[in-house]
Amino acid sequence: MGFKRVVVTGLGALTPIGNNVSEYWNSLINGVSGAAMIKSFDTTLFKTKFACEVKGFDADAFLGRKDARKLDPFVQYALYSTEEAVKDAGLDFSKLDTSRIGVIWGSGIGGLKTFLDEVVNFAKGDGSPRFNPFFIPKMIADIAPGHISIKYGLRGPNFSTVSACASSNNSLIDSFNYIRLGKANMFISGGSEAIINEAGIGGFNAMHALSVRNDDPATASRPFDLDRDGFVAGEGAGTIILEELEHAKARGAKIYAEMMGGGMSADAYHMTAPHPDGLGAALVMRSALEDAGLTPSDIDYVNVHGTSTPIGDPQEIKAIQDVFGEDIYRINISSTKSMTGHLLGAAGAVEAIASILALNNGIIPPTINHFTDDPSFDPKINFTFNKAQKRDINIVQSNGFGFGGHNASVIFKKYEA
């Protein structure tokens, strides 16, 4: 029995540069930065005072105040982006077999704000264990897909993937595999993250992972620039509806793209640093290409992990050079994290959406904030610096790498009947 074909039939996004897919895409192609001074807490004593926060999101208006209080922001974001994707896909679950529709969702950390609030409140008390009864169910990383399934009555496979910044790429790959093996008809898949709080910013500052360009936040995320000094924290969610092709056709769904394959690997090198020669990154891209039955010459655009860190950006380019050879000069490369910041466990889904929209519109989103060439990078590589570029795009690849050495890469193609 051959594999089923898997297509994308719905998209939803809540990002620092747009609260729906249309706003997100328009900001991407126009090179809009989502970075600004943090408004959600007092940063006076923090090394980094800025981030890419979600703007104008009202959880009480979306969920109602009573229900919003029961949910950590990472779950609120997940439900919000999923509602857009469900509407976009034209789904009426009352007419579908919900036992064959599942939810696989990625989050690198889960309910960090809930954990922080509860522990701080306990520390301020007299030692009595006075915790909110919603503490644990608000915090745990698997609760986002749980709430999505409850809202829509979906009884298929339901779980979370946790692989740091590769989490939502892993969720897409798991969903893809269940569908192509005939185990399900459809998945709501993606990821969400909400770590812009004292613990998130303070923790990453302690690792010296974040940019400290407080004098100019909008240009702080500088992938591949000589003066890059760390990533910019982001938050939000991205939802992708993956569906078996014949199931999609039977209900008259519009199809954005076909998912062709996904690869996974490990650096097996260091707790936080990528392999300096990009061995894990090269392995995962080759694995994705093999899974998709493609070669490097088939790829037109790579949405890179590209976090704007001194050691991360070079290893990814080494890996792409290793995998693509001379084809590296033919493809476009760009890092949309230059605009959104790094959404950690949500990054893979949000960047997959950018890649799918690039495919549909024939436009490569730029890598903004490029000021000074890094002489360690081949100047003939097209990093799509500062301005979007139009080109024919047939196949795109999107990379995600996480602390712990986790790597996941996904490939999408223009749909052909």
C-alpha positions, 0 to 999 in steps of 0.5 A: 500500500502506497503512502497517502498524499497530504495537503495544506487546507487551512492556515492561522497565525498570531504573531508579533507582526500580525494577528491573522495570516493576511496581516502577518504576510503583508508585514513579512513582504514589507520587512516590518520588524515586530521588536519593541520595548517590552510592555508586559513587565518592568524591565528596569533591572534586565539586560534585555528590555525588548522583545517581539510581543504580540500586539493588540490581542485581547484574551478576554474579548476572544474567550470571555474573562472567566475562560481566559483566566483558566488558560495560560497565554500559550493556550490562548494563542493556540486557540486563537490561531486555530480558530482562524485556520478552521474557518480558513479551511471551511471545516464543519466538524459535524459533517466529518468523522471526528474520530479520524481528526487529531491535534498534534501541537508543539511548544518548547516550554508551555505555561511558563507565565503560569508557573512563574506566577504560582511559584512567586505567590507561594514564595511570598506566602507563609509556606502554606501550599496555597496554589490555584487549582488550575496551576497544573492544567494551565501549565503543562505543555500538552494542554494546548492540543487538549483544549483544541480537541475539546473545543471542536470535539476531535477524538483522533490522536492528540498529543504535544511535541516538545523539542525546544525550537524544533517543536512545531516542525516535529508536530507537522512531521508527526501529523504528516506521517499519521495521515500518509500512513492512513491512520487519520484523515486530518490534523490540526497542527502547529505550535504556540509559545508565550515566554516574554515574562520575567522568567523567560527573558531573565533565563535567556539573558543568563545564558547570554542568548538574547540580543542586548541592543536596547538602543535600537530594538527594531534592528536587533534581530540581524541574521547573518549580519557581522554585528549580530549579538543574539536572538530576539524573543518572540511569542505567538502561534501558528496553525496548519490544517493538514489533510489527506488529499482525497478527503480534502477533494471530497469536501471541496477544500481549497489547497495551499500546498502539498507537504512532501516530507520531513526530516529529523536528526540530532546534533549529539554534541552540546546542551545548547550550542549547535555542532560547529560544522553543522553536521546535524543540520546537514543530516536533517536537510538530507533526511527531509529531501530523501523523505520527500523523494527530492534532490537539492536541485528541486528546492527554490527557497529555504526558510532558515532557522537563522536566529541571529546568534554568532555561532548558530547562523554560520553552522546552518550556512555550512550545512546548506553549503554541504547539502546544496553544493553549487545549488546554493547560488540558485536558491533564495535563503531568508530568515523571517526571524529578522521580523518576528523574533524567535518564537521558540516552539511556535517558530516552525509552524509560523515559518512554515506558514511563511514558506507556504505563502511564499510558494503561493505568492511567488515572493520571498520574504526578506532577511531584514536588518542587514547592515554589514557583510560578514566576511565568513559568508560567501557573498554569492549566496542570496540571503534576500537581504532587506527587500522581498524578491519575486521569483518562481517558487515550486518547492520550499524547505523550512528548518528548525533547530532546538536546544538539546541538539534537536533538528527538524526540517519540512518540505512543501510543494505547489499542489498539482492534481 
